[in-house]
Amino acid sequence: MANTGTKAGDGGEVATTADLVAPTATPVMMTDAYIEIGTGNLSCLGMEVSVEPENKPIELTTMCGVKDYPGPVKWHLKAKLAQAFDAGATFSTLKSALDAYNNAGTLCQFKVRAYKSRSISSTNPSFEGNAIPQPFAYFGGAAGTASEVDIDWILDQPPAVNTGPPATGATAGTPGTWTPAGSTPPANVANLIAGTPNTVTASPTTAWTAGQYVQTQAPGTAGQAHWSGTAWVAGTA
């Protein structure tokens, strides 16, 4: 029962408010996940997958005590996969990604979401980004068990959260808006400038006025950009 009254306590009368209303929520069950790594759909070979941060707070010890401060954060793509040597399966997919990185420094694109049987939406977001491939176990396992491969690849930046079709337009404002409504902004300013995953058309097409910008998925000022009249440019107008 919600507590909406007041009561006396050691420090006098304490006002209380109603409890927050619990959301109607559907917990995610890991039975239908989509796992795309590089050029391969490894969903049916996936046993575990996660996209998670590794927080590294900075501990400062002084004469006044110990205090933690926010430190660097590394993002990881972690997966446990059943090994398979078929074309397009685990080994060839991971080996191709690793070779591309070793030979040319090419990062490995990935996409994962909770339900492969459903379209991308606000209740089925796709977590996407670029991972740095690392050497992995080629083969191994105990008798009577499946051969498994574990990867833990670091991301070059925080993953994008795609909740729908990519934005195709951006309207000036403070901040501006992405169009069509409900579309997913570019992951960062670099992607906006490069036209990844698609070109975004500015409105108006003339140079935006002072202070106007749009916010990509990257947080803070680093994620802001404006239209110069001829191209997308980092920062506010």
C-alpha positions, -999 to 999 in steps of 0.1 A, spaced: 0 0 0 13 34 -9 24 55 21 10 90 16 8 104 52 32 117 77 47 102 108 66 113 138 103 102 141 133 108 161 139 141 143 103 152 143 75 148 117 87 133 84 66 138 52 64 108 29 51 106 -7 34 79 -27 55 51 -41 64 53 -78 42 33 -101 60 1 -113 63 -1 -151 47 -27 -173 78 -46 -183 88 -78 -201 121 -92 -189 145 -103 -217 149 -140 -219 181 -151 -238 165 -174 -263 162 -154 -295 192 -130 -295 206 -117 -328 245 -118 -330 262 -103 -360 300 -101 -359 318 -88 -390 303 -105 -420 286 -134 -401 253 -140 -385 264 -161 -356 230 -161 -338 225 -199 -340 261 -205 -328 258 -180 -299 257 -193 -264 263 -161 -245 267 -125 -256 270 -91 -238 279 -55 -246 292 -40 -213 313 -13 -198 344 -17 -177 345 12 -153 379 23 -139 374 48 -112 404 68 -99 410 64 -62 425 94 -45 439 90 -10 446 122 10 449 133 46 412 137 46 403 102 35 398 82 4 375 93 -25 367 78 -59 365 99 -90 351 89 -124 379 74 -145 382 59 -180 356 35 -193 363 7 -217 334 -10 -236 336 -48 -244 319 -71 -268 319 -105 -251 306 -137 -266 307 -174 -261 303 -192 -294 301 -228 -305 330 -235 -328 322 -244 -364 345 -246 -394 317 -242 -421 318 -213 -445 303 -182 -428 304 -198 -394 324 -191 -362 360 -198 -373 359 -181 -407 340 -151 -394 363 -144 -365 395 -152 -385 384 -129 -414 378 -101 -389 412 -107 -371 431 -108 -404 414 -76 -416 425 -58 -385 461 -72 -385 466 -64 -422 449 -31 -425 437 -19 -391 401 -25 -401 377 -26 -371 351 -53 -369 315 -41 -370 289 -58 -348 252 -57 -340 234 -75 -313 198 -73 -301 175 -93 -278 150 -107 -304 162 -117 -339 126 -126 -347 114 -90 -342 122 -57 -360 144 -31 -343 124 -8 -321 124 10 -288 116 -23 -271 141 -43 -292 171 -20 -296 201 -30 -316 235 -23 -299 260 -16 -326 296 -5 -329 332 -14 -339 353 -39 -320 391 -44 -321 396 -81 -330 420 -101 -308 434 -136 -312 409 -164 -301 410 -201 -294 409 -220 -326 398 -254 -312 394 -272 -279 371 -287 -254 365 -316 -230 355 -351 -242 317 -353 -249 313 -315 -250 310 -288 -277 341 -270 -287 336 -233 -277 352 -200 -285 352 -171 -260 360 -136 -273 364 -103 -253 370 -76 -279 373 -39 -268 352 -13 -286 368 18 -301 340 39 -286 307 34 -267 282 14 -287 253 31 -306 218 22 -295 196 19 -327 159 19 -319 146 22 -355 154 32 -391 184 56 -394 176 93 -396 175 107 -432 171 143 -423 179 169 -395 161 201 -388 180 231 -372 172 239 -336 187 242 -301 189 213 -303 174 203 -337 154 172 -345 160 142 -366 136 130 -392 115 111 -397 101 110 -362 114 80 -342 144 75 -364 179 68 -350 205 95 -351 240 88 -364 263 72 -337 286 102 -337 297 133 -356 322 114 -376 295 91 -389 272 120 -397 300 137 -417 309 104 -435 272 96 -443 272 64 -422 249 45 -424 233 69 -448 234 106 -459 214 130 -437 198 160 -454 199 193 -435 168 216 -432 172 244 -440 200 237 -466 214 272 -460 239 277 -432 224 273 -398 223 303 -375 244 308 -344 238 283 -316 219 258 -337 229 221 -338 218 185 -337 229 160 -311 241 126 -324 241 96 -301 275 106 -287 269 126 -254 278 162 -247 295 187 -269 315 160 -287 283 147 -302 270 180 -315 271 191 -352 256 217 -375 251 224 -412 275 250 -427 255 254 -459 277 229 -478 287 202 -453 282 188 -417 306 204 -393 314 194 -356 300 217 -329 273 243 -328 269 270 -355 
